[in-house]
Amino acid sequence: MAKTTPDVQDMVAQADSGARNPSGIAGRILWLVPLCWSLFQLWYASPLPFIFRFGVLNDTEARAIHLAFAIFLAFTAYPALSRSPRDYIPFQDWILALAGSFSAAYIYLFYESLAGRSGAPTSFDIVIAVTGMVLLLEATRRALGPPLMVVALVFLLYTFGGPHMPDVIAHKGASLNKAMSHLWLTTEGVFGVALGVSTSFVFLFVLFGAMLEKAGAGAYFIKVAFSLLGHMRGGPAKAAVVASGLSGLVSGSSIANVVTTGTFTIPLMKKVGFPGTKAGAVEVAASTNGQLTPPIMGAAAFLMVEYVGISYVEVIRAALLPALISYIALLYIVHLEACKAGMTGLPRRYKPTLAQSLLSFVGTILGLVVISGAVYYGIGWTKDVFGAAATPIIAVLLLVVYVALVKIAAGYQDIAEAPTESLTEVPPPGPTLKSGLHFLLPIVVLVWCLTVERFSPGLSAFWATVFMIFVLLTQHPLLSFFSQKHTLSEAVRKGIDDLAGSLVTGGRNMIGIGVATAAAGTVVGVVTLTGIGLVMTDFVEFISGGNIMLMLIFTAIISLILGMGLPTTANYIVVSTLMAPVIVTLGAQNGLIIPLIAVHLFVFYFGILADDTPPVGLAAFAAAAIAKSDPIRTGIQGFTYDIRTAILPFMFIFNTQLLMMNIDSAWHLALTVISATTAMLTFSAATQGWWFTKTKWWEVVLLLLITFSLLRPGYWWDKIYEPKILLAGSEITEVAGELPIGAPLELQVRGENLEGDIISKHVLLPFDEDAVTAEDRVASTGLMLIENDGRTLVDMIEFGSPAEAAGIDFDWEIVEVSLPTDRPMKEWVFVPTLLLLGVLAWNQRRRAVKLAADQ
């Protein structure tokens, strides 16, 4: 790994793992505690407690221990102030660390006593809760800076000052006993869903990433990216984008991603002609987008599972296409920048012929297809034949493949051991790829467990981490055995050191996430205690005037502002808690059915963009320190590159096919992917002011129009064809009988809510596929209807039914029922759009040739 400047190292330490590195006994404790934390998390995630019937913990107990570790390390690893000592831990920090960890572990230590007096806390309970809350806020300030602490404090003040607030957000207030009991002694606040996700899922994925990095996978991914792209125009910048994307697969930190890849990609970008500001901005844009990339997504993927109520695989599927096209667009932006500046790539030792390149490409694709097919169908076959014995058979096969790949890698250790900062020319792709193929196996294990076995994210990460432990312990001895370069004892010692180091690194990297999810849980607890979530609907509707686009812009601005100081995970928790239900509710009231996952991804995307938004974007500061450029200008340039990411959330709110929803065939999927990718490339050309040559203003306007038409074809199609036929609510039974299987019943309903307000909204109600008659279909939605004076009213709602989930109540009126019109596919809009794009391309190409001839 390339050497970083002390300022950058300190920035990363302060942001991710703590800036203190004391010696002596304190240093040993600061090494041992995160090691124990990692071992505890592995024990909790494993089946061992149930096998040995020892150390079995429920979710609440595990969360308490998890937070106790996080708070203890926050006070010992992070100095109180910038001028505080870093080479030793002051006495008062030890006291605060012990008091904070005891307060966090209080629920675990006195679990049965607290359960016995639930709702009637003692004075000592309240003292512990107040102490814990104050120390959690201080731990948050140390680990993450003031913003999240300030946000949590504002919500706490709102809890106690409810009667004195403006009428629109006023509430009756809460006593100290009630508030602290709710926030600290139950699972509604600090120890709620967010901390539970950190405990069950996030820690293991962060640990998995730390192990991959320690094993050498990070450097391997970077070298592979350079070997494939380094020779192209602006190659180092393209390689930086791909390397950051690969790092983002297992990393939850934009800053760590910038420093991991940026310490050598940024100097190489400058070497081929990128100015420092743009070199840093490319790295920032690529690294922040790493958090968009499944399967980790900066821990937000696991929170979405809990908040949205869908499976982890569905979250990955929804996030995959936007992340993919966002990265493709960034690669294209880099290419356009290189074309504008007339750059070249890094030199190659040899230039393959066209036939060799095609053979290598086809061979690689066929090899991946064969391997993927063998794994998928091979393992499926073993399960059918061997039943329960399939798992040990698969484990043996995995072991054989691992040993074979390590043997192959042993022949290319010169490439694997070469420091990344020495990349002054493009390494040969074949040998570079072969030097670390075994690093892909743990990721294969992870993806297999998630998508095929359908294990929980926590259990999947556990088995992938177990395999990574095996890799760390065995790869050096095996490489030594096959290459005869090192003694076996040195290799074994190296493996043990790598394993211990990765366990410690994983623990220290989790400090910020642990306290962030706990502090953000305070916000969630206040929302449930005060009911401000219901008030926010009226507040946002008043601000936006009920306009859905203004409401989305308002939400995006809130996410950006909060995200400037909050880590992505905490920002997502806060904004999604407040704004996601509001957007869904107001959208339904305005006739737009917005899937909950689309809203949560919308909030998440703008939280990520804050990482490079001046004046606080820490990723931009880290990149600027490496590039020796102005951090504000670097952040602004990075944000201009990320505009392509900013338009995607607005598009997938209105066109959910971008989230791979409502896609009914393989060719429909291909059409969606191709059109979305083309749209992002045209948008990149429009915002960069360059395509084949410099664009004119009217070409920019047309490119933006083409982008909009490709991303949201339904807008124009609705102008030509009515999307639905609106019928009276009394015709609900007839409409239900005409709908095809799988199509939901779309209704406009109106009625009085619990606050006494009359509301109107659109709802989608799926009916039972086994329902035969139209009456049975309506009944399967949970609606029991009556006719009264020509109005169709809800007489009763079946408990647990789709109608109840949609928020319909008894005595509500079915105002309208919608029947989809039989119209051509909206994708026909692509035909004139692509013709216009072709004309623009011809005109641009003609001008580019003419300019070249004139020169």
Beta strands, then each sheet from edge to edge (+ up, - down):
strand 1: 724-728
strand 2: 745-752
strand 3: 758-765
strand 4: 783-788
strand 5: 791-797
strand 6: 813-820
sheet 1: 1+ 6- 2+ 3-
sheet 2: 4+ 5-
end
